[in-house]
Amino acid sequence: MTLLKLATVWLGGCSGCHMSFLDLDEWLIDLAKQAELVYSPFADTKEYPWGVDVVLVEGAIANQEHLKMIYKVRERSQILVSFGDCAVTGNVTALRNPMGDAQTVLQRCYIEANPLYPAIPSDADIVPTLLDRVVPVHQVVPVDIYLPGCPPDANRIKSVLDPLLKGEIPQLSGRDMIKFG
């Protein structure tokens, strides 16, 4: 039996969606029998692989690293699931958008709010180059399935993964499956 190649990616978010994924508890054992986790913050993998069947993408696109990663993920994955409210709408990650462009955000955070040691880090290894606006995943690449929730609970995650394991497209409907927050 060929295992489904599953990946999870964490972009601009809090990791709550990944924590909710772990709440699948015993079902993770069933999942491991049907899917190979080929990339994830849970695994020590350095490069996003080719030929991923399903990827759960947590978080919004907030910086150049996220932008580069989401293009790679889309190119190398068959089904992309926008995983959680930050990926679907921008949510909390996008709360910086009303402040203005990236330079204004950095000025506010590192100069105005830090009177003791005011300095904007110039090394991209410290603060990745911010985009002027935080955007949800679908504003950058095509998304196949939207899984809202902050975070989506384990039952909702299973309701997406279980049909995908069977080669079916999930049908999310009803308040419990499509609500935000």
Rosetta constraint file for C-alpha pairs under 8 A:
AtomPair CA 3 CA 33 HARMONIC 7.71 0.50
AtomPair CA 3 CA 34 HARMONIC 5.24 0.50
AtomPair CA 3 CA 35 HARMONIC 4.76 0.50
AtomPair CA 3 CA 36 HARMONIC 5.93 0.50
AtomPair CA 4 CA 34 HARMONIC 6.31 0.50
AtomPair CA 4 CA 35 HARMONIC 4.42 0.50
AtomPair CA 4 CA 36 HARMONIC 6.07 0.50
AtomPair CA 4 CA 53 HARMONIC 6.15 0.50
AtomPair CA 4 CA 54 HARMONIC 7.67 0.50
AtomPair CA 4 CA 165 HARMONIC 6.84 0.50
AtomPair CA 5 CA 35 HARMONIC 5.77 0.50
AtomPair CA 5 CA 36 HARMONIC 5.08 0.50
AtomPair CA 5 CA 37 HARMONIC 6.26 0.50
AtomPair CA 5 CA 38 HARMONIC 6.18 0.50
AtomPair CA 5 CA 51 HARMONIC 7.48 0.50
AtomPair CA 5 CA 52 HARMONIC 5.11 0.50
AtomPair CA 5 CA 53 HARMONIC 5.04 0.50
AtomPair CA 5 CA 54 HARMONIC 6.53 0.50
AtomPair CA 6 CA 35 HARMONIC 6.13 0.50
AtomPair CA 6 CA 36 HARMONIC 5.82 0.50
AtomPair CA 6 CA 37 HARMONIC 4.88 0.50
AtomPair CA 6 CA 38 HARMONIC 5.91 0.50
AtomPair CA 6 CA 39 HARMONIC 7.28 0.50
AtomPair CA 6 CA 52 HARMONIC 6.18 0.50
AtomPair CA 6 CA 53 HARMONIC 6.08 0.50
AtomPair CA 6 CA 54 HARMONIC 5.04 0.50
AtomPair CA 6 CA 55 HARMONIC 5.79 0.50
AtomPair CA 7 CA 37 HARMONIC 5.66 0.50
AtomPair CA 7 CA 38 HARMONIC 5.53 0.50
AtomPair CA 7 CA 39 HARMONIC 4.65 0.50
AtomPair CA 7 CA 40 HARMONIC 5.70 0.50
AtomPair CA 7 CA 52 HARMONIC 6.82 0.50
AtomPair CA 7 CA 54 HARMONIC 6.34 0.50
AtomPair CA 7 CA 55 HARMONIC 4.55 0.50
AtomPair CA 7 CA 56 HARMONIC 6.38 0.50
AtomPair CA 8 CA 39 HARMONIC 6.15 0.50
AtomPair CA 8 CA 40 HARMONIC 4.69 0.50
AtomPair CA 8 CA 41 HARMONIC 7.27 0.50
AtomPair CA 8 CA 55 HARMONIC 5.33 0.50
AtomPair CA 8 CA 56 HARMONIC 4.64 0.50
AtomPair CA 8 CA 57 HARMONIC 5.87 0.50
AtomPair CA 8 CA 58 HARMONIC 7.57 0.50
AtomPair CA 9 CA 39 HARMONIC 7.49 0.50
AtomPair CA 9 CA 40 HARMONIC 5.76 0.50
AtomPair CA 9 CA 41 HARMONIC 6.95 0.50
AtomPair CA 9 CA 55 HARMONIC 7.25 0.50
AtomPair CA 9 CA 56 HARMONIC 6.24 0.50
AtomPair CA 9 CA 57 HARMONIC 4.80 0.50
AtomPair CA 9 CA 58 HARMONIC 5.97 0.50
AtomPair CA 10 CA 15 HARMONIC 6.84 0.50
AtomPair CA 10 CA 18 HARMONIC 7.97 0.50
AtomPair CA 10 CA 40 HARMONIC 7.87 0.50
AtomPair CA 10 CA 41 HARMONIC 7.08 0.50
AtomPair CA 10 CA 57 HARMONIC 6.20 0.50
AtomPair CA 10 CA 58 HARMONIC 4.87 0.50
AtomPair CA 10 CA 59 HARMONIC 6.06 0.50
AtomPair CA 11 CA 57 HARMONIC 7.35 0.50
AtomPair CA 11 CA 58 HARMONIC 5.92 0.50
AtomPair CA 11 CA 59 HARMONIC 4.63 0.50
AtomPair CA 11 CA 60 HARMONIC 6.10 0.50
AtomPair CA 11 CA 61 HARMONIC 6.61 0.50
AtomPair CA 11 CA 62 HARMONIC 7.93 0.50
AtomPair CA 11 CA 66 HARMONIC 5.86 0.50
AtomPair CA 12 CA 58 HARMONIC 7.45 0.50
AtomPair CA 12 CA 59 HARMONIC 4.32 0.50
AtomPair CA 12 CA 60 HARMONIC 4.77 0.50
AtomPair CA 12 CA 61 HARMONIC 5.98 0.50
AtomPair CA 12 CA 62 HARMONIC 5.94 0.50
AtomPair CA 12 CA 66 HARMONIC 7.44 0.50
AtomPair CA 12 CA 86 HARMONIC 7.51 0.50
AtomPair CA 12 CA 93 HARMONIC 6.30 0.50
AtomPair CA 13 CA 58 HARMONIC 6.65 0.50
AtomPair CA 13 CA 59 HARMONIC 4.32 0.50
AtomPair CA 13 CA 60 HARMONIC 6.58 0.50
AtomPair CA 13 CA 86 HARMONIC 6.37 0.50
AtomPair CA 13 CA 92 HARMONIC 7.80 0.50
AtomPair CA 13 CA 93 HARMONIC 6.19 0.50
AtomPair CA 14 CA 59 HARMONIC 7.68 0.50
AtomPair CA 15 CA 19 HARMONIC 6.34 0.50
AtomPair CA 15 CA 58 HARMONIC 7.42 0.50
AtomPair CA 16 CA 20 HARMONIC 6.13 0.50
AtomPair CA 16 CA 150 HARMONIC 7.39 0.50
AtomPair CA 16 CA 151 HARMONIC 5.68 0.50
AtomPair CA 17 CA 21 HARMONIC 6.21 0.50
AtomPair CA 17 CA 58 HARMONIC 6.50 0.50
AtomPair CA 17 CA 83 HARMONIC 7.03 0.50
AtomPair CA 17 CA 84 HARMONIC 6.22 0.50
AtomPair CA 17 CA 150 HARMONIC 7.22 0.50
AtomPair CA 17 CA 151 HARMONIC 4.90 0.50
AtomPair CA 17 CA 152 HARMONIC 6.45 0.50
AtomPair CA 18 CA 22 HARMONIC 6.53 0.50
AtomPair CA 18 CA 58 HARMONIC 7.60 0.50
AtomPair CA 19 CA 23 HARMONIC 6.64 0.50
AtomPair CA 20 CA 24 HARMONIC 7.23 0.50
AtomPair CA 20 CA 151 HARMONIC 6.57 0.50
AtomPair CA 20 CA 152 HARMONIC 6.82 0.50
AtomPair CA 20 CA 153 HARMONIC 5.83 0.50
AtomPair CA 20 CA 154 HARMONIC 5.75 0.50
AtomPair CA 21 CA 153 HARMONIC 7.80 0.50
AtomPair CA 21 CA 154 HARMONIC 6.04 0.50
AtomPair CA 21 CA 157 HARMONIC 6.92 0.50
AtomPair CA 22 CA 28 HARMONIC 7.68 0.50
AtomPair CA 22 CA 154 HARMONIC 7.90 0.50
AtomPair CA 23 CA 153 HARMONIC 7.83 0.50
AtomPair CA 23 CA 154 HARMONIC 5.62 0.50
AtomPair CA 24 CA 28 HARMONIC 5.81 0.50
AtomPair CA 24 CA 154 HARMONIC 5.17 0.50
AtomPair CA 24 CA 155 HARMONIC 7.53 0.50
AtomPair CA 24 CA 158 HARMONIC 7.36 0.50
AtomPair CA 25 CA 29 HARMONIC 7.90 0.50
AtomPair CA 26 CA 30 HARMONIC 7.31 0.50
AtomPair CA 27 CA 31 HARMONIC 6.12 0.50
AtomPair CA 28 CA 32 HARMONIC 6.02 0.50
AtomPair CA 29 CA 33 HARMONIC 6.60 0.50
AtomPair CA 30 CA 34 HARMONIC 6.77 0.50
AtomPair CA 31 CA 35 HARMONIC 5.78 0.50
AtomPair CA 32 CA 36 HARMONIC 6.40 0.50
AtomPair CA 32 CA 37 HARMONIC 7.81 0.50
AtomPair CA 34 CA 165 HARMONIC 6.98 0.50
AtomPair CA 35 CA 165 HARMONIC 7.66 0.50
AtomPair CA 37 CA 43 HARMONIC 7.92 0.50
AtomPair CA 38 CA 43 HARMONIC 7.97 0.50
AtomPair CA 38 CA 45 HARMONIC 7.71 0.50
AtomPair CA 38 CA 49 HARMONIC 7.27 0.50
AtomPair CA 38 CA 52 HARMONIC 7.66 0.50
AtomPair CA 39 CA 43 HARMONIC 6.42 0.50
AtomPair CA 39 CA 44 HARMONIC 7.95 0.50
AtomPair CA 39 CA 45 HARMONIC 5.88 0.50
AtomPair CA 39 CA 47 HARMONIC 7.88 0.50
AtomPair CA 39 CA 48 HARMONIC 6.23 0.50
AtomPair CA 39 CA 49 HARMONIC 7.31 0.50
AtomPair CA 40 CA 44 HARMONIC 7.63 0.50
AtomPair CA 40 CA 45 HARMONIC 7.12 0.50
AtomPair CA 48 CA 72 HARMONIC 7.55 0.50
AtomPair CA 48 CA 73 HARMONIC 7.05 0.50
AtomPair CA 49 CA 76 HARMONIC 6.88 0.50
AtomPair CA 50 CA 76 HARMONIC 4.74 0.50
AtomPair CA 50 CA 77 HARMONIC 7.03 0.50
AtomPair CA 51 CA 76 HARMONIC 5.71 0.50
AtomPair CA 51 CA 77 HARMONIC 5.98 0.50
AtomPair CA 51 CA 78 HARMONIC 7.34 0.50
AtomPair CA 52 CA 76 HARMONIC 6.20 0.50
AtomPair CA 52 CA 77 HARMONIC 4.58 0.50
AtomPair CA 52 CA 78 HARMONIC 6.27 0.50
AtomPair CA 53 CA 77 HARMONIC 5.76 0.50
AtomPair CA 53 CA 78 HARMONIC 4.99 0.50
AtomPair CA 53 CA 79 HARMONIC 6.03 0.50
AtomPair CA 54 CA 77 HARMONIC 6.43 0.50
AtomPair CA 54 CA 78 HARMONIC 6.18 0.50
AtomPair CA 54 CA 79 HARMONIC 4.75 0.50
AtomPair CA 54 CA 80 HARMONIC 6.04 0.50
AtomPair CA 54 CA 81 HARMONIC 7.37 0.50
AtomPair CA 54 CA 164 HARMONIC 7.99 0.50
AtomPair CA 55 CA 73 HARMONIC 7.92 0.50
AtomPair CA 55 CA 77 HARMONIC 6.72 0.50
AtomPair CA 55 CA 79 HARMONIC 6.35 0.50
AtomPair CA 55 CA 80 HARMONIC 5.11 0.50
AtomPair CA 55 CA 81 HARMONIC 5.99 0.50
AtomPair CA 56 CA 80 HARMONIC 6.33 0.50
AtomPair CA 56 CA 81 HARMONIC 4.83 0.50
AtomPair CA 56 CA 82 HARMONIC 6.29 0.50
AtomPair CA 56 CA 83 HARMONIC 5.49 0.50
AtomPair CA 57 CA 80 HARMONIC 7.13 0.50
AtomPair CA 57 CA 81 HARMONIC 6.04 0.50
AtomPair CA 57 CA 82 HARMONIC 5.31 0.50
AtomPair CA 57 CA 83 HARMONIC 5.14 0.50
AtomPair CA 57 CA 87 HARMONIC 6.83 0.50
AtomPair CA 58 CA 82 HARMONIC 6.69 0.50
AtomPair CA 58 CA 83 HARMONIC 4.81 0.50
AtomPair CA 58 CA 84 HARMONIC 6.10 0.50
AtomPair CA 58 CA 86 HARMONIC 7.01 0.50
AtomPair CA 58 CA 87 HARMONIC 5.56 0.50
AtomPair CA 59 CA 83 HARMONIC 7.37 0.50
AtomPair CA 59 CA 84 HARMONIC 7.18 0.50
AtomPair CA 59 CA 85 HARMONIC 7.71 0.50
AtomPair CA 59 CA 86 HARMONIC 4.74 0.50
AtomPair CA 59 CA 87 HARMONIC 4.43 0.50
AtomPair CA 59 CA 90 HARMONIC 7.42 0.50
AtomPair CA 59 CA 93 HARMONIC 7.62 0.50
AtomPair CA 59 CA 136 HARMONIC 7.69 0.50
AtomPair CA 59 CA 137 HARMONIC 7.87 0.50
AtomPair CA 60 CA 86 HARMONIC 5.12 0.50
AtomPair CA 60 CA 87 HARMONIC 4.62 0.50
AtomPair CA 60 CA 88 HARMONIC 7.68 0.50
AtomPair CA 60 CA 89 HARMONIC 7.75 0.50
AtomPair CA 60 CA 90 HARMONIC 5.23 0.50
AtomPair CA 60 CA 93 HARMONIC 6.53 0.50
AtomPair CA 60 CA 94 HARMONIC 7.61 0.50
AtomPair CA 60 CA 134 HARMONIC 6.55 0.50
AtomPair CA 60 CA 135 HARMONIC 5.79 0.50
AtomPair CA 60 CA 136 HARMONIC 4.81 0.50
AtomPair CA 60 CA 137 HARMONIC 5.94 0.50
AtomPair CA 61 CA 66 HARMONIC 5.37 0.50
AtomPair CA 61 CA 67 HARMONIC 6.15 0.50
AtomPair CA 61 CA 87 HARMONIC 7.83 0.50
AtomPair CA 61 CA 90 HARMONIC 7.89 0.50
AtomPair CA 61 CA 134 HARMONIC 5.60 0.50
AtomPair CA 61 CA 135 HARMONIC 5.31 0.50
AtomPair CA 61 CA 136 HARMONIC 6.10 0.50
AtomPair CA 61 CA 137 HARMONIC 6.35 0.50
AtomPair CA 62 CA 66 HARMONIC 6.43 0.50
AtomPair CA 62 CA 67 HARMONIC 7.71 0.50
AtomPair CA 62 CA 93 HARMONIC 7.58 0.50
AtomPair CA 62 CA 94 HARMONIC 7.91 0.50
AtomPair CA 62 CA 130 HARMONIC 6.09 0.50
AtomPair CA 62 CA 131 HARMONIC 5.65 0.50
AtomPair CA 62 CA 133 HARMONIC 6.87 0.50
AtomPair CA 62 CA 134 HARMONIC 4.53 0.50
AtomPair CA 62 CA 135 HARMONIC 6.74 0.50
AtomPair CA 63 CA 67 HARMONIC 6.39 0.50
AtomPair CA 63 CA 128 HARMONIC 6.23 0.50
AtomPair CA 63 CA 129 HARMONIC 5.54 0.50
AtomPair CA 63 CA 130 HARMONIC 4.09 0.50
AtomPair CA 63 CA 131 HARMONIC 4.80 0.50
AtomPair CA 63 CA 134 HARMONIC 7.75 0.50
AtomPair CA 64 CA 68 HARMONIC 6.17 0.50
AtomPair CA 64 CA 128 HARMONIC 6.73 0.50
AtomPair CA 64 CA 129 HARMONIC 5.57 0.50
AtomPair CA 64 CA 130 HARMONIC 6.25 0.50
AtomPair CA 64 CA 131 HARMONIC 6.49 0.50
AtomPair CA 65 CA 69 HARMONIC 6.10 0.50
AtomPair CA 65 CA 128 HARMONIC 6.71 0.50
AtomPair CA 65 CA 129 HARMONIC 7.62 0.50
AtomPair CA 66 CA 70 HARMONIC 6.02 0.50
AtomPair CA 67 CA 71 HARMONIC 6.44 0.50
AtomPair CA 67 CA 140 HARMONIC 7.88 0.50
AtomPair CA 68 CA 72 HARMONIC 6.47 0.50
AtomPair CA 69 CA 73 HARMONIC 6.05 0.50
AtomPair CA 70 CA 74 HARMONIC 6.03 0.50
AtomPair CA 70 CA 137 HARMONIC 7.78 0.50
AtomPair CA 70 CA 140 HARMONIC 7.90 0.50
AtomPair CA 70 CA 141 HARMONIC 7.36 0.50
AtomPair CA 71 CA 75 HARMONIC 6.15 0.50
AtomPair CA 71 CA 141 HARMONIC 6.96 0.50
AtomPair CA 72 CA 76 HARMONIC 6.15 0.50
AtomPair CA 73 CA 77 HARMONIC 5.88 0.50
AtomPair CA 74 CA 78 HARMONIC 7.65 0.50
AtomPair CA 74 CA 80 HARMONIC 6.90 0.50
AtomPair CA 74 CA 141 HARMONIC 6.79 0.50
AtomPair CA 74 CA 142 HARMONIC 7.67 0.50
AtomPair CA 79 CA 143 HARMONIC 7.80 0.50
AtomPair CA 79 CA 144 HARMONIC 5.92 0.50
AtomPair CA 79 CA 145 HARMONIC 7.70 0.50
AtomPair CA 80 CA 142 HARMONIC 7.96 0.50
AtomPair CA 80 CA 143 HARMONIC 5.51 0.50
AtomPair CA 80 CA 144 HARMONIC 5.37 0.50
AtomPair CA 80 CA 145 HARMONIC 6.56 0.50
AtomPair CA 81 CA 143 HARMONIC 6.34 0.50
AtomPair CA 81 CA 144 HARMONIC 5.98 0.50
AtomPair CA 81 CA 145 HARMONIC 4.68 0.50
AtomPair CA 81 CA 146 HARMONIC 5.79 0.50
AtomPair CA 81 CA 147 HARMONIC 6.79 0.50
AtomPair CA 82 CA 87 HARMONIC 5.30 0.50
AtomPair CA 82 CA 88 HARMONIC 5.70 0.50
AtomPair CA 82 CA 137 HARMONIC 6.75 0.50
AtomPair CA 82 CA 138 HARMONIC 7.84 0.50
AtomPair CA 82 CA 143 HARMONIC 6.44 0.50
AtomPair CA 82 CA 144 HARMONIC 7.77 0.50
AtomPair CA 82 CA 145 HARMONIC 6.19 0.50
AtomPair CA 82 CA 146 HARMONIC 4.89 0.50
AtomPair CA 82 CA 147 HARMONIC 5.87 0.50
AtomPair CA 82 CA 148 HARMONIC 7.80 0.50
AtomPair CA 83 CA 87 HARMONIC 5.79 0.50
AtomPair CA 83 CA 88 HARMONIC 6.99 0.50
AtomPair CA 83 CA 146 HARMONIC 6.67 0.50
AtomPair CA 83 CA 147 HARMONIC 5.10 0.50
AtomPair CA 83 CA 148 HARMONIC 6.56 0.50
AtomPair CA 83 CA 152 HARMONIC 7.80 0.50
AtomPair CA 84 CA 88 HARMONIC 6.19 0.50
AtomPair CA 84 CA 146 HARMONIC 7.95 0.50
AtomPair CA 84 CA 147 HARMONIC 5.67 0.50
AtomPair CA 84 CA 148 HARMONIC 4.57 0.50
AtomPair CA 84 CA 149 HARMONIC 4.94 0.50
AtomPair CA 84 CA 150 HARMONIC 5.78 0.50
AtomPair CA 84 CA 151 HARMONIC 5.61 0.50
AtomPair CA 84 CA 152 HARMONIC 5.89 0.50
AtomPair CA 85 CA 89 HARMONIC 5.59 0.50
AtomPair CA 85 CA 90 HARMONIC 6.67 0.50
AtomPair CA 85 CA 91 HARMONIC 5.72 0.50
AtomPair CA 85 CA 147 HARMONIC 7.75 0.50
AtomPair CA 85 CA 148 HARMONIC 5.02 0.50
AtomPair CA 85 CA 149 HARMONIC 5.27 0.50
AtomPair CA 85 CA 150 HARMONIC 5.54 0.50
AtomPair CA 85 CA 151 HARMONIC 7.11 0.50
AtomPair CA 85 CA 180 HARMONIC 6.56 0.50
AtomPair CA 85 CA 181 HARMONIC 7.04 0.50
AtomPair CA 86 CA 90 HARMONIC 4.21 0.50
AtomPair CA 86 CA 91 HARMONIC 4.53 0.50
AtomPair CA 86 CA 92 HARMONIC 6.51 0.50
AtomPair CA 86 CA 93 HARMONIC 6.35 0.50
AtomPair CA 86 CA 94 HARMONIC 7.83 0.50
AtomPair CA 86 CA 136 HARMONIC 6.58 0.50
AtomPair CA 86 CA 150 HARMONIC 7.82 0.50
AtomPair CA 87 CA 91 HARMONIC 7.84 0.50
AtomPair CA 87 CA 136 HARMONIC 5.01 0.50
AtomPair CA 87 CA 137 HARMONIC 5.36 0.50
AtomPair CA 88 CA 136 HARMONIC 5.48 0.50
AtomPair CA 88 CA 137 HARMONIC 6.52 0.50
AtomPair CA 88 CA 138 HARMONIC 7.26 0.50
AtomPair CA 88 CA 146 HARMONIC 6.54 0.50
AtomPair CA 88 CA 147 HARMONIC 7.44 0.50
AtomPair CA 88 CA 148 HARMONIC 6.43 0.50
AtomPair CA 89 CA 135 HARMONIC 7.43 0.50
AtomPair CA 89 CA 136 HARMONIC 5.08 0.50
AtomPair CA 90 CA 94 HARMONIC 4.94 0.50
AtomPair CA 90 CA 134 HARMONIC 6.59 0.50
AtomPair CA 90 CA 135 HARMONIC 5.48 0.50
AtomPair CA 90 CA 136 HARMONIC 4.63 0.50
AtomPair CA 91 CA 95 HARMONIC 6.99 0.50
AtomPair CA 93 CA 134 HARMONIC 6.90 0.50
AtomPair CA 94 CA 133 HARMONIC 7.43 0.50
AtomPair CA 94 CA 134 HARMONIC 5.01 0.50
AtomPair CA 94 CA 135 HARMONIC 6.85 0.50
AtomPair CA 96 CA 100 HARMONIC 7.50 0.50
AtomPair CA 96 CA 105 HARMONIC 7.13 0.50
AtomPair CA 96 CA 133 HARMONIC 7.93 0.50
AtomPair CA 96 CA 134 HARMONIC 7.65 0.50
AtomPair CA 97 CA 101 HARMONIC 7.30 0.50
AtomPair CA 97 CA 132 HARMONIC 7.77 0.50
AtomPair CA 97 CA 133 HARMONIC 5.55 0.50
AtomPair CA 97 CA 134 HARMONIC 6.46 0.50
AtomPair CA 99 CA 104 HARMONIC 6.87 0.50
AtomPair CA 99 CA 105 HARMONIC 6.24 0.50
AtomPair CA 100 CA 104 HARMONIC 5.79 0.50
AtomPair CA 100 CA 105 HARMONIC 6.61 0.50
AtomPair CA 100 CA 132 HARMONIC 7.32 0.50
AtomPair CA 100 CA 133 HARMONIC 7.87 0.50
AtomPair CA 101 CA 105 HARMONIC 6.46 0.50
AtomPair CA 101 CA 131 HARMONIC 7.72 0.50
AtomPair CA 101 CA 132 HARMONIC 4.31 0.50
AtomPair CA 101 CA 133 HARMONIC 6.54 0.50
AtomPair CA 102 CA 106 HARMONIC 6.21 0.50
AtomPair CA 102 CA 130 HARMONIC 5.73 0.50
AtomPair CA 102 CA 131 HARMONIC 6.01 0.50
AtomPair CA 102 CA 132 HARMONIC 4.45 0.50
AtomPair CA 102 CA 133 HARMONIC 7.25 0.50
AtomPair CA 103 CA 107 HARMONIC 6.05 0.50
AtomPair CA 103 CA 132 HARMONIC 7.77 0.50
AtomPair CA 104 CA 108 HARMONIC 6.15 0.50
AtomPair CA 105 CA 109 HARMONIC 6.17 0.50
AtomPair CA 106 CA 110 HARMONIC 5.72 0.50
AtomPair CA 106 CA 111 HARMONIC 7.57 0.50
AtomPair CA 106 CA 120 HARMONIC 6.57 0.50
AtomPair CA 107 CA 111 HARMONIC 5.16 0.50
AtomPair CA 107 CA 112 HARMONIC 6.43 0.50
AtomPair CA 107 CA 120 HARMONIC 7.06 0.50
AtomPair CA 108 CA 112 HARMONIC 4.89 0.50
AtomPair CA 108 CA 113 HARMONIC 6.02 0.50
AtomPair CA 109 CA 113 HARMONIC 5.27 0.50
AtomPair CA 109 CA 114 HARMONIC 6.94 0.50
AtomPair CA 110 CA 114 HARMONIC 5.55 0.50
AtomPair CA 110 CA 118 HARMONIC 5.78 0.50
AtomPair CA 110 CA 119 HARMONIC 5.81 0.50
AtomPair CA 110 CA 120 HARMONIC 5.41 0.50
AtomPair CA 111 CA 115 HARMONIC 6.47 0.50
AtomPair CA 111 CA 117 HARMONIC 7.81 0.50
AtomPair CA 111 CA 118 HARMONIC 4.45 0.50
AtomPair CA 111 CA 119 HARMONIC 5.93 0.50
AtomPair CA 111 CA 120 HARMONIC 6.90 0.50
AtomPair CA 112 CA 118 HARMONIC 7.45 0.50
AtomPair CA 114 CA 118 HARMONIC 5.41 0.50
AtomPair CA 121 CA 126 HARMONIC 6.74 0.50
AtomPair CA 121 CA 127 HARMONIC 6.69 0.50
AtomPair CA 122 CA 126 HARMONIC 7.80 0.50
AtomPair CA 122 CA 127 HARMONIC 7.71 0.50
AtomPair CA 123 CA 127 HARMONIC 6.73 0.50
AtomPair CA 123 CA 128 HARMONIC 7.94 0.50
AtomPair CA 124 CA 128 HARMONIC 4.63 0.50
AtomPair CA 124 CA 129 HARMONIC 6.10 0.50
AtomPair CA 135 CA 139 HARMONIC 6.38 0.50
AtomPair CA 135 CA 140 HARMONIC 7.76 0.50
AtomPair CA 136 CA 140 HARMONIC 7.50 0.50
AtomPair CA 137 CA 141 HARMONIC 6.27 0.50
AtomPair CA 137 CA 142 HARMONIC 7.82 0.50
AtomPair CA 137 CA 143 HARMONIC 7.26 0.50
AtomPair CA 138 CA 142 HARMONIC 5.42 0.50
AtomPair CA 138 CA 143 HARMONIC 5.51 0.50
AtomPair CA 147 CA 152 HARMONIC 7.04 0.50
AtomPair CA 147 CA 156 HARMONIC 7.75 0.50
AtomPair CA 147 CA 157 HARMONIC 7.58 0.50
AtomPair CA 147 CA 160 HARMONIC 7.78 0.50
AtomPair CA 147 CA 178 HARMONIC 7.22 0.50
AtomPair CA 148 CA 152 HARMONIC 6.06 0.50
AtomPair CA 148 CA 177 HARMONIC 7.96 0.50
AtomPair CA 148 CA 178 HARMONIC 6.08 0.50
AtomPair CA 148 CA 179 HARMONIC 6.48 0.50
AtomPair CA 148 CA 180 HARMONIC 5.45 0.50
AtomPair CA 148 CA 181 HARMONIC 7.63 0.50
AtomPair CA 149 CA 153 HARMONIC 7.25 0.50
AtomPair CA 149 CA 178 HARMONIC 7.66 0.50
AtomPair CA 149 CA 179 HARMONIC 6.43 0.50
AtomPair CA 149 CA 180 HARMONIC 4.65 0.50
AtomPair CA 149 CA 181 HARMONIC 4.86 0.50
AtomPair CA 150 CA 180 HARMONIC 6.67 0.50
AtomPair CA 150 CA 181 HARMONIC 4.52 0.50
AtomPair CA 151 CA 181 HARMONIC 6.98 0.50
AtomPair CA 152 CA 156 HARMONIC 6.06 0.50
AtomPair CA 152 CA 157 HARMONIC 6.57 0.50
AtomPair CA 153 CA 157 HARMONIC 6.41 0.50
AtomPair CA 154 CA 158 HARMONIC 6.07 0.50
AtomPair CA 155 CA 159 HARMONIC 6.10 0.50
AtomPair CA 156 CA 160 HARMONIC 6.60 0.50
AtomPair CA 156 CA 176 HARMONIC 7.88 0.50
AtomPair CA 156 CA 177 HARMONIC 5.92 0.50
AtomPair CA 157 CA 161 HARMONIC 6.27 0.50
AtomPair CA 158 CA 162 HARMONIC 5.57 0.50
AtomPair CA 159 CA 163 HARMONIC 6.99 0.50
AtomPair CA 159 CA 170 HARMONIC 6.91 0.50
AtomPair CA 159 CA 172 HARMONIC 7.59 0.50
AtomPair CA 160 CA 164 HARMONIC 6.61 0.50
AtomPair CA 160 CA 170 HARMONIC 5.31 0.50
AtomPair CA 160 CA 171 HARMONIC 7.87 0.50
AtomPair CA 160 CA 172 HARMONIC 7.72 0.50
AtomPair CA 161 CA 165 HARMONIC 6.15 0.50
AtomPair CA 161 CA 170 HARMONIC 7.78 0.50
AtomPair CA 162 CA 166 HARMONIC 6.72 0.50
AtomPair CA 163 CA 167 HARMONIC 6.36 0.50
AtomPair CA 163 CA 168 HARMONIC 4.87 0.50
AtomPair CA 163 CA 169 HARMONIC 6.06 0.50
AtomPair CA 163 CA 170 HARMONIC 5.50 0.50
AtomPair CA 164 CA 168 HARMONIC 5.12 0.50
AtomPair CA 164 CA 169 HARMONIC 5.96 0.50
AtomPair CA 164 CA 170 HARMONIC 6.74 0.50
AtomPair CA 172 CA 177 HARMONIC 5.63 0.50
AtomPair CA 172 CA 178 HARMONIC 6.49 0.50
AtomPair CA 173 CA 177 HARMONIC 5.68 0.50
AtomPair CA 173 CA 178 HARMONIC 6.14 0.50
AtomPair CA 174 CA 178 HARMONIC 6.30 0.50
AtomPair CA 175 CA 179 HARMONIC 5.46 0.50
